[in-house]
Amino acid sequence: GDLEVEIKGENGSVDKKVYPLMLLPSMLSDNYLDYSLTLGARYEGSGIDDLFASDRIFLLTEAQYGLSAFTLDTALLLDEKYQSIGLGSTFYLGRFGSLAVDGGLSFAKYDDGEQLNGATFGARYAYQISEKNSLQLMAYRYQNRDYLSYNVFYPEKTSVAAGKRKARYETLLSRNDENYNLSLTGWQQSYWDDDRKDTGINASVNSTIMQDVSVGLSVGYSESADVEDYYGGVNVSVPIDSA
């Protein structure tokens, strides 16, 4: 939201100023605690057969705690052959926006005895340029050659570095007007032991017509493994009580 500042002069004059602020969704209010605990079994199939027969039991716990100027968050995932821990913080910078940084470690052990210990680092920055224009998100994510996310870890397979993600950049610009919303997103992804760089850009505009009918248009372009894709779409949303 906006920060409203009221300055009262000695002569009784009052000067009001409005500063638009941008907050990241990972921020919590002062002294707020948010936590979760998940226990489950990893399932590799695509149907309901053997849905509960997996021996890959995992435990995931996450927690966030809000302080006056920043929010702390942590996560821990435990599996018999995979463990990871993450720690991060989101800083409120007032008129200069918000900044979130985080890091993590992963420890993966394969059936053939190979063990990979990796690390990752990420940063996100949000800034409100003006009341209507915002650099809503500028993000960077890096992971070293041996870092593995849990969703891509298969202990029965031999680890290979080719095709592993290395770094990702992403930027989102947006404009919110009374009659329309406009956004522009761009990203680039690099990989270990591979010279290719996947890129993409997407633009979308949404508007409301006839008071409650929403119309949206989106177009985009992406290039991955030297394959180019162009795409576009139109959507119309009509409330049932208006049909």
One Martini backbone bead per residue (centre of mass of N, CA, C, O) as a GRO file, in nm:
protein
  243
    1GLY     BB    1   0.101   0.031  -0.006
    2ASP     BB    2   0.065   0.349   0.125
    3LEU     BB    3   0.256   0.624   0.248
    4GLU     BB    4   0.147   0.862   0.485
    5VAL     BB    5   0.263   1.200   0.511
    6GLU     BB    6   0.258   1.440   0.787
    7ILE     BB    7   0.341   1.790   0.785
    8LYS     BB    8   0.396   2.018   1.057
    9GLY     BB    9   0.409   2.341   1.105
   10GLU     BB   10   0.461   2.613   1.311
   11ASN     BB   11   0.220   2.779   1.145
   12GLY     BB   12   0.004   2.523   1.080
   13SER     BB   13   0.091   2.381   0.849
   14VAL     BB   14   0.000   2.123   0.596
   15ASP     BB   15   0.186   1.840   0.465
   16LYS     BB   16   0.111   1.602   0.212
   17LYS     BB   17   0.241   1.268   0.152
   18VAL     BB   18   0.290   1.006  -0.102
   19TYR     BB   19   0.426   0.668  -0.069
   20PRO     BB   20   0.493   0.413  -0.260
   21LEU     BB   21   0.480   0.061  -0.182
   22MET     BB   22   0.680  -0.249  -0.171
   23LEU     BB   23   0.593  -0.591  -0.110
   24LEU     BB   24   0.671  -0.898  -0.017
   25PRO     BB   25   0.511  -1.205   0.046
   26SER     BB   26   0.745  -1.291   0.273
   27MET     BB   27   0.615  -1.095   0.465
   28LEU     BB   28   0.579  -1.010   0.811
   29SER     BB   29   0.459  -0.916   1.082
   30ASP     BB   30   0.512  -0.823   1.385
   31ASN     BB   31   0.529  -1.120   1.571
   32TYR     BB   32   0.486  -1.325   1.347
   33LEU     BB   33   0.384  -1.676   1.298
   34ASP     BB   34   0.483  -1.922   1.044
   35TYR     BB   35   0.386  -2.271   1.010
   36SER     BB   36   0.495  -2.610   0.898
   37LEU     BB   37   0.393  -2.969   0.862
   38THR     BB   38   0.523  -3.245   0.660
   39LEU     BB   39   0.397  -3.579   0.582
   40GLY     BB   40   0.530  -3.821   0.339
   41ALA     BB   41   0.510  -3.976   0.008
   42ARG     BB   42   0.683  -4.053  -0.264
   43TYR     BB   43   0.545  -4.028  -0.601
   44GLU     BB   44   0.602  -4.154  -0.949
   45GLY     BB   45   0.337  -4.181  -1.060
   46SER     BB   46   0.003  -4.142  -1.253
   47GLY     BB   47  -0.175  -4.303  -1.061
   48ILE     BB   48  -0.338  -4.509  -0.806
   49ASP     BB   49  -0.137  -4.715  -0.821
   50ASP     BB   50   0.056  -4.746  -0.549
   51LEU     BB   51   0.024  -4.474  -0.384
   52PHE     BB   52   0.106  -4.621  -0.077
   53ALA     BB   53   0.395  -4.790  -0.157
   54SER     BB   54   0.603  -4.598  -0.072
   55ASP     BB   55   0.951  -4.566   0.074
   56ARG     BB   56   0.948  -4.237   0.045
   57ILE     BB   57   0.996  -4.074   0.321
   58PHE     BB   58   0.897  -3.741   0.435
   59LEU     BB   59   1.013  -3.425   0.589
   60LEU     BB   60   0.850  -3.099   0.628
   61THR     BB   61   0.975  -2.778   0.744
   62GLU     BB   62   0.831  -2.449   0.817
   63ALA     BB   63   0.939  -2.097   0.889
   64GLN     BB   64   0.810  -1.774   1.013
   65TYR     BB   65   0.941  -1.444   1.127
   66GLY     BB   66   0.841  -1.130   1.244
   67LEU     BB   67   0.979  -0.812   1.220
   68SER     BB   68   1.009  -0.478   1.191
   69ALA     BB   69   1.239  -0.502   0.929
   70PHE     BB   70   1.210  -0.828   0.918
   71THR     BB   71   1.219  -1.169   0.780
   72LEU     BB   72   1.229  -1.498   0.890
   73ASP     BB   73   1.342  -1.807   0.723
   74THR     BB   74   1.281  -2.172   0.721
   75ALA     BB   75   1.404  -2.504   0.603
   76LEU     BB   76   1.326  -2.870   0.624
   77LEU     BB   77   1.447  -3.177   0.465
   78LEU     BB   78   1.365  -3.533   0.507
   79ASP     BB   79   1.550  -3.816   0.392
   80GLU     BB   80   1.717  -4.103   0.364
   81LYS     BB   81   1.877  -3.970   0.080
   82TYR     BB   82   1.767  -3.672   0.162
   83GLN     BB   83   1.887  -3.332   0.234
   84SER     BB   84   1.763  -3.002   0.346
   85ILE     BB   85   1.856  -2.648   0.386
   86GLY     BB   86   1.707  -2.325   0.476
   87LEU     BB   87   1.785  -1.961   0.456
   88GLY     BB   88   1.613  -1.643   0.525
   89SER     BB   89   1.545  -1.288   0.418
   90THR     BB   90   1.326  -1.000   0.462
   91PHE     BB   91   1.353  -0.659   0.361
   92TYR     BB   92   1.255  -0.343   0.472
   93LEU     BB   93   1.310  -0.025   0.272
   94GLY     BB   94   1.072   0.133   0.213
   95ARG     BB   95   1.103   0.347  -0.045
   96PHE     BB   96   1.312   0.107  -0.166
   97GLY     BB   97   1.154  -0.141  -0.074
   98SER     BB   98   1.237  -0.495  -0.126
   99LEU     BB   99   1.446  -0.765   0.021
  100ALA     BB  100   1.544  -1.102  -0.078
  101VAL     BB  101   1.727  -1.367   0.088
  102ASP     BB  102   1.883  -1.693   0.005
  103GLY     BB  103   1.980  -2.026   0.129
  104GLY     BB  104   2.121  -2.362   0.040
  105LEU     BB  105   2.133  -2.718   0.120
  106SER     BB  106   2.242  -3.036  -0.025
  107PHE     BB  107   2.191  -3.406   0.036
  108ALA     BB  108   2.290  -3.671  -0.186
  109LYS     BB  109   2.218  -4.032  -0.223
  110TYR     BB  110   2.312  -4.297  -0.411
  111ASP     BB  111   2.299  -4.634  -0.490
  112ASP     BB  112   2.613  -4.623  -0.605
  113GLY     BB  113   2.745  -4.406  -0.369
  114GLU     BB  114   2.695  -4.136  -0.459
  115GLN     BB  115   2.770  -3.791  -0.348
  116LEU     BB  116   2.585  -3.480  -0.315
  117ASN     BB  117   2.697  -3.142  -0.239
  118GLY     BB  118   2.499  -2.845  -0.229
  119ALA     BB  119   2.430  -2.503  -0.353
  120THR     BB  120   2.223  -2.204  -0.294
  121PHE     BB  121   2.111  -1.879  -0.443
  122GLY     BB  122   1.897  -1.589  -0.363
  123ALA     BB  123   1.716  -1.299  -0.518
  124ARG     BB  124   1.484  -1.027  -0.433
  125TYR     BB  125   1.323  -0.735  -0.594
  126ALA     BB  126   1.112  -0.457  -0.487
  127TYR     BB  127   0.961  -0.173  -0.677
  128GLN     BB  128   0.806   0.147  -0.655
  129ILE     BB  129   0.806   0.396  -0.876
  130SER     BB  130   0.493   0.447  -0.865
  131GLU     BB  131   0.160   0.439  -0.841
  132LYS     BB  132   0.155   0.270  -1.139
  133ASN     BB  133   0.462   0.191  -1.129
  134SER     BB  134   0.653  -0.129  -1.137
  135LEU     BB  135   0.921  -0.316  -1.001
  136GLN     BB  136   0.808  -0.602  -0.889
  137LEU     BB  137   1.048  -0.802  -1.010
  138MET     BB  138   1.386  -0.913  -0.918
  139ALA     BB  139   1.553  -1.215  -1.008
  140TYR     BB  140   1.789  -1.457  -0.855
  141ARG     BB  141   1.940  -1.785  -0.943
  142TYR     BB  142   2.177  -2.010  -0.780
  143GLN     BB  143   2.350  -2.323  -0.868
  144ASN     BB  144   2.547  -2.564  -0.828
  145ARG     BB  145   2.644  -2.862  -0.961
  146ASP     BB  146   2.543  -3.036  -0.679
  147TYR     BB  147   2.263  -2.930  -0.681
  148LEU     BB  148   1.940  -3.049  -0.542
  149SER     BB  149   1.624  -3.109  -0.593
  150TYR     BB  150   1.384  -3.319  -0.480
  151ASN     BB  151   1.216  -3.347  -0.759
  152VAL     BB  152   1.515  -3.453  -0.910
  153PHE     BB  153   1.554  -3.702  -0.719
  154TYR     BB  154   1.714  -4.023  -0.815
  155PRO     BB  155   1.876  -4.286  -0.665
  156GLU     BB  156   1.882  -4.496  -0.919
  157LYS     BB  157   2.041  -4.275  -1.052
  158THR     BB  158   2.284  -4.122  -1.230
  159SER     BB  159   2.474  -3.855  -1.203
  160VAL     BB  160   2.443  -3.549  -1.401
  161ALA     BB  161   2.527  -3.226  -1.509
  162ALA     BB  162   2.376  -3.227  -1.752
  163GLY     BB  163   2.097  -3.002  -1.738
  164LYS     BB  164   2.164  -2.833  -1.509
  165ARG     BB  165   2.100  -2.579  -1.326
  166LYS     BB  166   2.246  -2.250  -1.266
  167ALA     BB  167   2.086  -1.982  -1.380
  168ARG     BB  168   1.841  -1.714  -1.297
  169TYR     BB  169   1.649  -1.462  -1.463
  170GLU     BB  170   1.406  -1.206  -1.348
  171THR     BB  171   1.150  -0.978  -1.486
  172LEU     BB  172   0.897  -0.737  -1.359
  173LEU     BB  173   0.667  -0.528  -1.523
  174SER     BB  174   0.421  -0.275  -1.414
  175ARG     BB  175   0.077  -0.146  -1.478
  176ASN     BB  176  -0.169   0.041  -1.289
  177ASP     BB  177  -0.489   0.116  -1.385
  178GLU     BB  178  -0.817   0.195  -1.387
  179ASN     BB  179  -0.863   0.024  -1.684
  180TYR     BB  180  -0.571  -0.125  -1.654
  181ASN     BB  181  -0.330  -0.404  -1.696
  182LEU     BB  182   0.033  -0.414  -1.720
  183SER     BB  183   0.276  -0.668  -1.836
  184LEU     BB  184   0.639  -0.756  -1.814
  185THR     BB  185   0.831  -1.053  -1.897
  186GLY     BB  186   1.169  -1.174  -1.818
  187TRP     BB  187   1.402  -1.452  -1.909
  188GLN     BB  188   1.693  -1.657  -1.793
  189GLN     BB  189   1.859  -1.979  -1.865
  190SER     BB  190   2.117  -2.177  -1.726
  191TYR     BB  191   2.378  -2.438  -1.771
  192TRP     BB  192   2.550  -2.713  -1.712
  193ASP     BB  193   2.746  -2.821  -1.960
  194ASP     BB  194   2.598  -2.576  -2.129
  195ASP     BB  195   2.560  -2.315  -2.370
  196ARG     BB  196   2.280  -2.276  -2.328
  197LYS     BB  197   2.002  -2.025  -2.341
  198ASP     BB  198   1.714  -1.968  -2.198
  199THR     BB  199   1.433  -1.775  -2.320
  200GLY     BB  200   1.189  -1.507  -2.227
  201ILE     BB  201   0.867  -1.342  -2.318
  202ASN     BB  202   0.595  -1.145  -2.163
  203ALA     BB  203   0.267  -1.011  -2.247
  204SER     BB  204   0.003  -0.827  -2.065
  205VAL     BB  205  -0.358  -0.746  -2.075
  206ASN     BB  206  -0.607  -0.596  -1.855
  207SER     BB  207  -0.971  -0.556  -1.857
  208THR     BB  208  -1.275  -0.368  -1.790
  209ILE     BB  209  -1.604  -0.430  -1.898
  210MET     BB  210  -1.910  -0.358  -1.818
  211GLN     BB  211  -1.783  -0.348  -1.506
  212ASP     BB  212  -1.756  -0.711  -1.491
  213VAL     BB  213  -1.589  -0.763  -1.753
  214SER     BB  214  -1.311  -0.965  -1.834
  215VAL     BB  215  -1.015  -0.884  -2.032
  216GLY     BB  216  -0.750  -1.077  -2.200
  217LEU     BB  217  -0.401  -1.038  -2.317
  218SER     BB  218  -0.146  -1.265  -2.455
  219VAL     BB  219   0.212  -1.269  -2.521
  220GLY     BB  220   0.492  -1.477  -2.656
  221TYR     BB  221   0.845  -1.583  -2.603
  222SER     BB  222   1.060  -1.875  -2.674
  223GLU     BB  223   1.389  -2.038  -2.599
  224SER     BB  224   1.473  -2.395  -2.639
  225ALA     BB  225   1.705  -2.575  -2.772
  226ASP     BB  226   1.662  -2.403  -3.049
  227VAL     BB  227   1.352  -2.357  -2.981
  228GLU     BB  228   1.080  -2.182  -3.107
  229ASP     BB  229   0.819  -1.985  -2.940
  230TYR     BB  230   0.481  -1.886  -3.009
  231TYR     BB  231   0.230  -1.702  -2.819
  232GLY     BB  232  -0.133  -1.684  -2.744
  233GLY     BB  233  -0.414  -1.508  -2.570
  234VAL     BB  234  -0.767  -1.521  -2.476
  235ASN     BB  235  -0.976  -1.377  -2.212
  236VAL     BB  236  -1.308  -1.432  -2.057
  237SER     BB  237  -1.492  -1.283  -1.779
  238VAL     BB  238  -1.817  -1.391  -1.646
  239PRO     BB  239  -2.044  -1.341  -1.435
  240ILE     BB  240  -2.323  -1.512  -1.359
  241ASP     BB  241  -2.506  -1.254  -1.277
  242SER     BB  242  -2.440  -1.130  -1.590
  243ALA     BB  243  -2.551  -1.352  -1.806
   0.00000   0.00000   0.00000
